[in-house]
Amino acid sequence: MAIDFNNESMIFSLHTRHSTYQMQVGQFGHLLHLYYGSRIKDEMDYLIRYMDRGFSGNPYEAGLDKTYSLDALPQEYPTDGTGDYRITCMTIKNTNGTYSCDLRYKGHNISKGKYNIPGLPSIYANKDESDTLEVFLEDATNQLQVTLYYGVIENTDIITRSVRVVNCSKEALFLEKVLSANIDFLYGDYDWYGFHGRHTMERQTQRSKIVHGIQGVGSKRGASSHQYNPFLIIAESKTTEDHGNCYGLCFVYSGDFKAEIELDQYNQTRVTMGLQDEMFSYQLKTEASFYTPEVVMTFSGVGLEKLTHNYHDIFRNNLIRGKYKSMPKPILINNWEATYFDYDGKKIIDIAEQAVELGVEMLVLDDGWFGNRDGDMSGLGDWTVNEKKLGCSLHTLVNRINEMGMKFGLWFEPEMVNEDSELYREHPEWAFIIPNRDPIRSRFQLVLDYSRVEVVDYIYGKICNVLDSANIEYIKWDFNRSISDVYSRSGTSNQGAVLYHYMLGLYNLLERIVQRYPNLLIESCSGGGGRFDAGMLYYSPQIWTSDNTDSIDRIRIQEGTSFAYPISTFGSHLSAVPNHQTGRTTPFETRANVAMVGSFGYELDLNKITTIEKDQVKKQIVYFHKYWDLIHKGDYYRLTSSQDKQQFAAWQYARRDGSEALLCSVTLEIHGNMPAQYVKFKGLLPKYDYIDMNTKKRYSGKALMCAGLPMPFMTNEYQTWQVHLVKVQ
Ligand code: GLA
């Protein structure tokens, strides 16, 4: 059993293969956090120092003892109103208007298998690979019961957390803040990694020192956002890719979130993660319960790359579901950058015919095929095929594509409506608009109120009608604005709960579609990577990483994305030059190598490329098939960092058994009389020899890892170089 409870010391120990997480029921029933780090068998309560500290109050039961203060003690689930003035996980507004909640231990339950969370995505695990701890806490005054859930997936070094709140009193109360996880570090110098960005420049890596005060990330956009990813790394200040202690917290949720860090007055570090509390106020009625989304935590004692591998493993094996969990996704061509809205059925057939000749496996018809949608001002919400534009029914078009030997995929943006649409004219009350106020428009669209069951049911019916009408094997599920004007005209008095119910509505819809169409591949998208999060991965094993298809920007975007999310989940396409987002021109081969960091595809009119490039496309497709297994299932290594001054970027894949590796690099800068550049490999077996499959030269794994290889002298910027190594038996 990975979870122990010592009845005498009242200490819980959660063990994974390389980590231990400990907490203790304190003398007054508070749950105190003791330790998270390398696996140990000791009980770590000796670490806690009790001291009399000014302006840090004491619970009443402490009597004359001034050394017991929740303002200083490390806690498992801190709440407001207990004399802890740091950031907390929970704020309750009681019926009498007070803000206090004092949770004490009532009992616990340890069981085999992993809990799941009703209506929310979460990590799944078999009984033989996982254990669950439930700790029952209660506030005796307002009769609020809180269950802390811990899922331990021992072999993967993963611990998951979630919280259930039940109102057992006779009166309704308000949850003003209810987070999912907290970690308190008693001491230490830490840095934090956040992944910030913007539309077309998502998940830029930023490492900062944790300083006194509160720092962190969050979203109030109704989506996890381009701006801040719901993922944090806390790293001891000397931690590198392959050295040092670091911790990850990743939120399995696609809506508003908050992740904060505070270095307190006693140099203790607190980290919290969960639902955004701004504009959240959830009325919890008598007997009602509330579940928080899950936080997936991991610890690595050997640097960031192991932390990354832990996340890649758990998301590939225990989050992603369905047919494409472990099989290659089709290499696709998407018509968006080739045509935008300006197409008809013939243009699409022309693109498909050329693509299939070169070996592309699926045609994805992007925005513009439905309703009155020839631009972004109209049509969203009207999910009926525009046969006039296509020149035939969808069924006929798909049949033609299938007869060519290609699969067919289709774009949807199911959560949105244009004011200029049949749906809006019929149901204006289904869009988020605050009475007597003009709504914020974004891309001329409004957001549908998915907190209403009838809206979700209606859209479900419409999507099913389209999917049932033709052999559609993929959908791109887009979401192209931030949510504003949150107000449900469903008659609810619980308006502060609407965004949370919106997410439940979205997840419910996705789940119904996943269940009804088990062979359907869903690629999630939000203006590129505005909803690239673990919540969406539960339904869609592929996410469009960014609307930016420029290789050089993509290297940075993909690097940031790689810290938590598996390479197999990155939607990545080779597009035309000059690039539509940056105007930059990069070589065809570089564009391909960068787009192969992910689920590969094309986003241009292949009729418009040269004969030499067409030949290259054929080779790229063969190449991607050859390396698919290594790229998608191997261990990913960041060999360079966008945090440093870089003359080149390099990354690498290695099979975990050390049998094969693939290194890719791209020159970022070129100067006169360049110094030689070297690159060192990772993940090889030092005692074995490897053959470089291009040059046929033989090197030991040790030489390749300790001394590396010189890179060829580049004659121009943005050139690419690859090395494929195979272990000598
Ligand atoms: C978003 C997507 C693009 C494309 C357009 C269509 O911006 O990220 O890939 O699908 O919508 O409107």
Residues whose N, C-alpha, C, O or C-beta is under 5 A from the ligand:
A	BS01	GLA	W336 D366 D367 C525 S526 G527 G528 D547
